[in-house]
Amino acid sequence: MKSTISCFISLLIITGSLCASPEIKKKTARLFVSHYENVLGTSMELKLSAYSEKNASIAETAALTEIKRVSKLLSTYDPQSEFSQWLQTKNTPVPVSPELFEVLSLFDAWRMKTNGALDASAQVISKLWKQAAGKQELPSKEALASAVAEVQQSHWKLDSKSRTATHLSNAPLVLNSFAKTYIIKRAVDAAMASANLNSVVINIGGDMVIAGNVNETVQISDPKADAENDAPIDILQVCNRAVATSGNYRRGELINGQWYSHIVDPRTGLPADEVISATVVAPNATDAGALATSFNVLTPSESIQLAANMRDVEYLLITKNGERIESKGWSELKARATHNEKLVKTAEGWNNGFELAINLEVSTIAEQFSHRPFVAIWVEDKDKNPIRTVSLWYNKPKWLHDLREWYRIFGQTMMTDYTQFSSSTSATRSPGKYLIKWDGKDDKGNYVKPGKYTVYIEAAREHGTYQLIKQELECNESPKLINLTGNVEIASASLEYRKKTNN
């Protein structure tokens, strides 16, 4: 499940537009957006449509408090969590919290529904493949059979009357398959109950829950794309549902030159590789998370059969061969594209077979719930005229003025029409390396003329530093690579004018 993959955070990015309704309250709701990192091991985007900043602040606090509270119960990685402490017991009925009891019960149910494809002990097999990668040799048939046998034993026994859980096995257990969507749903409910809100959208690492009076635009990232801002494969409109995505194409083990997925089939002990990405939209958050994980393990035919027995579940599967398999109702969720490609014009002389690849590395920040740096990347022509905001990663709009140069040029435009800057360019990012592309188009979608342009990479962080990198380069027929000097917030960066690699 993607909840275990912090690097998969780019597979789903969301934008929002509020539903207009004749019955909407006289006071207009405003959109408040926050981003955090190191939340459940990945990034979090929180969108609140509230009637006052005070209500938004109350709801944000409620959501964060609930996330911390429930993760303290269910976390596998916190040795002091209730779940970790329970794992230290053996063959003794232990009273557990309602949340832990519910999640363990759900795992029992999903283990049955998927015929063992979803199992909390799959970590047994994952560890075996990690060890194999270290030795650069495939696991033996005997080792695989032993691991599968360990997975298939009973790991706990639940007693609903006394609400106790008895830990039975020595197998490592991880509650990642749908614990994330379970926690997100509880956080959304806490936010909605805490203040007068129009809607709430919480997106943690690409899994999200959408509640209230909102039609959320959800962009489904292309699993084979190589850049942060590549075009999505689909754009959906989702209201009062959960969305979860799981994929196996960015993490895995390399053994003797062969890549093996990190997602394993608990029934066989082998890496699952037929489906490289599964996105599920469902009314129930845990259903969405569990199905997205299961669909990466099950065969497509098994997935179709499983979904057929559930109401209002829509899905999109992408196979390793690039085949799309989608539910009957998937097309009804698709939204109209926000731009019209027929209006794009090619300027005289511009080679639209070229692109500018902007590589950058966001410096590591260790603190939990810390703010990542805001980053703005834009292009100006030789006369200093702004051409295009290529990417904008930020936390709350009210702090955007910390990006001094970008805000001086684009700030007033954004404050006047906030919706024109989609969340696909506004979500802050985790530490790590990123590829951003400029396709040679301006902010109106038209190709610019060839010539000299200056690329700006600006970074600022609350309680941190302010940094600005700028570099002029010639965009013509000749490929070129320029390495840039890094700084405290952007560890390294480079500009590569090259032939397009992904059209």
N, C-alpha and C positions, 0 to 999 in steps of 0.2 A: 504494500500500500504506500501511496505517495507520502503518507504521514511520516514514514521513516526516511524520506528522501529530502533533505533540506535543499539539495541542488535542483530539485524538480519544481522549485518554487515558481519557474517561469512558465510551466506547461499551461495555467489558467489565469488571465488578467481581466479585471472587470471595470466597466464604466456604468454610470447610472443616470437615469432620467426619471423624474418623478411623474407619477400618473396624475393627470388632471381629472378632476371629478366634480360634477355639479354640487355634490354634497360636501366638498372640502371646506374646512373651517375658514372663516373670514380672514383670520390671521395666516399669512403665508408661511409655510415651513421653509427653513433654510437648510442647506446641506453642509454638514460638518464632517471633515475627513481627517483621520489620524492613521499613522503607520508606526508600527513597532517591530523590532527584531528580537530574535532569540525567544520567541513565544512558541512553546511546544516544539522547540528545535528548529523553527523556521520563521517566516515573516508573517505579520498580521496587518491587514487593512480593515479599518473600522469606519463605516459610513453611517452617519446618523442624520436623519431628516427630522429636525426639531423646530419648535416654535420660539425657542430662545436659546442663547448660548449657555445659560444656566442649566436648562433641561438637558442639553447635549452633554455638558460636563458631568452632570449627575449620572446620566446613562452610561457614559464612557467609564466612569469609576466603577459602576455596578458590573459592567461587562468584564473589566479587568480583574475585579475582585473575585468574580465567579470562576474565571479561567484559572486563577492562581489556586483557589480553593479546591476545585475538582481535580486539577492536575496534581495537586499534593496528595490526592487519594489514589490516582490511577497511574502515576508516572512509573515507568520501568527504570528510568535513569537516575531518579532521586532515591538514594539508599534509605532516606527517612520517610518516603511515602508510605501510605497504608499498604499498597500492593507489595512494595519491596519488603516491608516488614512481615507481611503475611507469607511471602515466599520463604522466609526463614523458618517457618513452622513446618511440621510434618505429622500427618496422621492424627491431627487434633482439630476438632471442630472449633473454629474461631469466629466470634461475632464480628461482622464486618458492616461497613456503612451501606446505606441503601444504594448509593451510586456504584460501589464496587460489586455488590451483589447483583445489581441489574446488568452491569457490563459482562460479568462472568456468565450470567444466564443467557445473555444475547450471544455470547461466543458458543455456548452449547447449542443454541438454536441454529446458528449459521453453520456450524460444523455439520449438523444434520442436513440442512437445506442444500449445502454444496457437496454433499458426499465426501467431506473431508478436505475440500480444496481450500477452505479457510480454517486455519488452526492456529491458536495462540502459541503453539510450540514449534512452529516452522523455523524458529531460530536455530533449532538443532541442526537442520539441514544447511542453513545459511552459514553457520560456523564451519561446517565440514568443507564447504566450497571455499571459504576464506583460507582455511588451512591448506587446501589443495593449491590455491594460487600462490601461497607462500613457498610451497615445495615445487611449484611448476609441474605438477603431475595430476592427472584426473583422479578423483576418488575411485577406489576399487568397488566392484560390485558388492563385496561383502560389507564395506563401510557404508555404502548407500542403503543396503538392506537393513543394517543395524540402526541407522538413523531413522528410517521410515518406521521401523518397529517401535522405536522410542517415541516417535510422534504419535503413533496410533494408540498408545496406552491411555488410560484415564489419568487426568492431571489434577482434577479436583472433584469434590462432591458437595452439592449444595443442599441445604435444608431450609425451605422457605418458611416453615413455621417458626423456627428459632433464628432465622436469618444468619445462619452460620455457613462458613465455607471451610472445607477440609482439604488441605493441600496433600496430594497423594504421590507425586512423582518428583524426580530430580531434574527433569528437563527444564532448560531455560524457557521462560514464558515472557511474551511481549504482547501488550494490549494495543498494538498500533493500528490494526486493520480498520477499525472504525471509532476508536476512542476519541480521535480528533474531531470528527463530525459530531459525536455525542457531546463533547465539551463545548463546541461552537454553538450547538442548539441551546444548551443551558445558559450560555453567555447572552445569546440573543433574547431569550426569555427573561433573563434578569434585567437586561437593559430596557426592554419594553415595559416591564412591571415597575421600573423605578421612576419614570418620568413621563410627561406628556409628549409622545413622539408620533411622528407620521410614519416612519419606517426605520428599520435597522438592517444593515448588511454587514456581516462579518466574514472575512476571507482570511483563512490561515493556511498559508502554503498552497493556495489553489483550491482548497475545499471551502465551501461557503454555505451559509444559510441566509436566506432572504425573507424578511417578514415585514408586513405592513402594507401601506398604500404606495407601492413602488413597482414599476416594471424595470428590472435591472438588466442592463445590457451586458452579456457575458461573452467574452471573446475566448474561443477555444484555440489554444496555440497549436501550431503544426509540430508534431513530434519529431519531424525530420528537419525543422528549421534550425539554423545555426546562429541566428542573431536575436537579440532581445526584442527588436522592433520589426521582425518579419511579420508579414500579413498572417492573420489567423486563418485556420481552415474553415471555421464557421463562426457566426455571430448569432447569439440567441437572445430572446427576451424571456426573462424568467420572473415569476411573481409567486411569493409565498411557497417556495420550495427550497430544497437543498441541492447543491451541485458538488460532485466529487469526481476527481480524476486520479487515475493511477497509471503509471507507465514504467516500462522497464528498459528504456533505451539510453539512459544517462548514467546509470550505476550498474556495476557488475564486476566480474573478475576476468582478468586476462591470463589465460593459461596456454603456454606454448603458441602464442600468436592468435589464439582463438578467444573471442569475447563471449562470456556467459552472463546472462542476466542475473541481477541480485534477487529477483522474484523467483521463488522456487515452488514447485508443486509438492505439497506434503504427502501426496499419495504415491509419488514415484521417486522422490528425492532429486529429481532433475530440474534444472533451471527452466522456467516457462518462457518460451520465446515466440509463440505463434502470434500473440497479440502484443503490440508495442505500446498501445495507449487505449484506455477505456474511460469514457466520461459518462456519468450517470446523473440524471435529473429525477428527483423523487420527492414526494411530499414529506417523507420521513428521513431525518438526517442520517440515522444509523443505517438505514436501508441503502442510502446513496453511497456511504462509505464502504459498507460491506460488499455491495455489488461491484463497485469499481475495482476493489481488490480482487474479488473472485473472478471477474471477467478477464483479468490478466493471467489467471491460472487455468480456468476452464477452457475447453475448446469453444469456438464460436457457436456451434450447434448446441452445446450444453448451456451456454449463456443465454441464448435465445429462448430455450425451453424454461430456464429458471425465471427469466423476466416475464414470460407469458403468464406465470402464475401469480403475478403481483400487479396491483392496480396503479395506473397513472405513473408508471416507470418508463422513462425514455432513455435511450443510450446511443452512443456512437463508439464503435470499435474500429481501430486502425490496425491492420495486420502487418506483419513484417514485410509483406510484399506490396504494401501500400493500398490494399483493398479497404474500402469503407463498408462497414456493416452497421446499419442504423435501424432503430425502431420505426414503426409506422408513424408515430406522432412526432418524431424528431423534426421533420420539416416544418411543423406548425410552430416550433419554438424559434425558428430562424428569424432574425431581424433583417431589415433592409440595411444595406451597406451605408455608411455615413458619408461616402463620397462617390462620385460618378466618374468612372474611369473614362467615359466618352468625352469628358470635358478637358482631359489632359492634353496639352499641346507640347510639341517638341520644338524647342528653340533651335534656330538655325545653327548648325555646327555641333550641337551637343551630341555626344555619343551615348545613347541610352543603353548601351551594352556594358557600360562601366558603372562602378559604384565606389563610394568612399567607405572603407571599413575603419571604424574607430574602436580600437581595443583599449580597455582600461581595467585596472585592478583597484577595487575599493579596499581600503586598508581594514585590517581586522579590528573589531571592537568586541571586547570580552564581556561587558556587563549585560546582565539579563534585563530585558525590557528597556534597553538603552535606545537612543535615537541614532539612526544611521545618518551619515552626511546627506544633506540635500545636494543634488547634482543637476546642473543645467548644461546641456550641450547644444550649441547653436552655431549657425554659419552666417557670416557677413560677406558682402562682395567687396571689391577693391575700393569702393567709395564709402565703405563703412555702413552701407545699408543692410539692415537685418533681412535675411533671406528665409531662414527656416529654423524653428526650434526642433531639433532632431530628437532630443529626449529631455524629460523633466522629471526628476525623482525628488519628491518632497514629503514632508509630514503633514503639517496643517497649513492651509493657505495663508493664515495670518502671519506666519513666519517666513513667507517667501521673500520678503524684503531683505533677508539675510543674504540672498543671492544678489548682491548689489548690482552687478552689471546687467544680468539677465532681467532683473526686476525693473531697472531703469528703462530698458528697451521695451519689454513685453508686459510688465506688471499691470499697467492701466488697462490694457486690452483684456487680460485675463480676469481682472476684477469686474470688468464690465460684462463679460460673457464667459463665465467660468466653465460652462459646459463644452466650449470648443477645445479645451485641453483634456483629452481623454485620459482615463486612468492607465491606459497602456503606456503612456509616457510619464505618468505621475507617481507611480509607486516607487518608494525608495527600495534599495536593494541590499541584500546581505553582503558581507565581505566576500571578496572573490573576484574572478576575472569575468569580464563581460565583453560581448561584441555588439556594437551598435552600427547600423548602416545608414548612410545618406545616399539616396538614389538619384540625387541631382534635381529634385523637385523643390519648389518653393512652398510656402505655407498654403497656397491656393491649389496646389497639386499640379502645377505646370513646370515643365523642365526649364532650367535656367540656361544661360549661354555659357559656353566654355570660357575659361579664364582663371584669374587669380581669386581665391577665396580664403578667408580666415576662419579657422575652426576654434571655438572657445569651449573650454571645459572648466566650469566653475563649481567649486565645492565649498559648503559651509555646514557647520554642525553646532547645534545648541551646546553651550559649554565647551565647545571645541575651537577649531581654527577656521580661518577663511583662506581659500586658495584659488588661484586663477591660472590656468594654462591657456596660451593662445599660440597658434601656429598658422602661418600663411603657406599655401601650396597652390600649385598650378594644376587645374583640372582640364586636361586636354586628351590627346591620344596616347600619351606615354605613361605607363604604370610607374609608380614610385612608392617608396616606403620611408617614413620619417619616424624615428623613435624620439619620444619626448621625455623630459626630465620629470620624475614623479615628485610627490610631496607628502605631507602628513596624512592627508585624506585620500588622495589618489596615488597609490604606491607606484604605479607605472602606467604609461599610455603610449600609443603609437597610432599613426595615420597611414593607411595603405590605400592608395588610389589604384584600383585593379578592375579586371573584367568581372562581371557579375558571376557569383557562384551559386545563387539561388534565386531563380526568377519566379 
